[in-house]
Amino acid sequence: MLLENKVALVYGAGGAVGAAVARAFAREGARVFLAGRTRAKLAQTAADIRAMGAAAQESVVDALDQRAVDAYVDAVAMQAGSIDISFNLISYGEVQKPLMEIALEDFLQPVTNAMRTHFLTTRAAARHMIPRGSGVILSFGGSGPQAVPGMGGFKIALDAMEGLRRQWACELGQHGIRVVTLKTAGITETLPENMPGRNEIIHSIRQAALLKWTAALADVGNVAAFVASDQARTMTSTEVNITCGALVD
């Protein structure tokens, strides 16, 4: 098992991607703590993990609230004895419109939310990782030089997140803590069945990929488990590209 005896925090564990990652962590032996804002969704993820014969514990946490994040991480560390992995997959509440049409508040919202949550959750986990000289901080989204119109502040938020990731990796590396981003070009399983234009969107995502297929939720979980494991101990301050060639580094 890649993550045997590891303690993993997963923020946004009620969402499709967060749940997939949490299940993969549990499958690989981690003790998983699930955080999110919707108790029913967290409970479902926890039930899925327990059905696998693994341990999971869910808590309602606002990952944008400094006091809530600090209290949650401290409580997990006290209960579990350590924090080995912290993975933040919360959504940023973006409004996708052309820049000439979007309101200032809507433009800034994903940028502010991304910076706030990743700063808070990383710092809270790092406080417990530094004394032990090890730990892994993971984020989801990634960026690159490619841009498409109508994204509002979302692409800018992803770019800013990469800058924050590099800074954290620089400052935490001396303590043995790795900081890595996973990026996809879209996961078609997460698109609602009744979404207008769903088939066209799926087709365009697949056509953009050099492999002509896209990452599935299971792929994201598998890669996340590997990157969080000691087998990837040489990887930090970088992105892991699982876009099937849609975004070329």
Secondary structure, DSSP 8 states (H G I E B T S, - for coil): -TTTT-EEEEETTTSHHHHHHHHHHHHTT-EEEEEES-HHHHHHHHHHHHHTT--EEEEE--TT-HHHHHHHHHHHHHHHS---EEEE----------TTTS-HHHHHHHHHHHHHHHHHHHHHHHHHHGGGT-EEEEEE----S---TT-TTHHHHHHHHHHHHHHHHHHHGGGTEEEEEEE-S--GGGS-TT-TTHHHHHHHHHHHSTTSS---HHHHHHHHHHHHSGGGTT--SEEEE-STTSS--
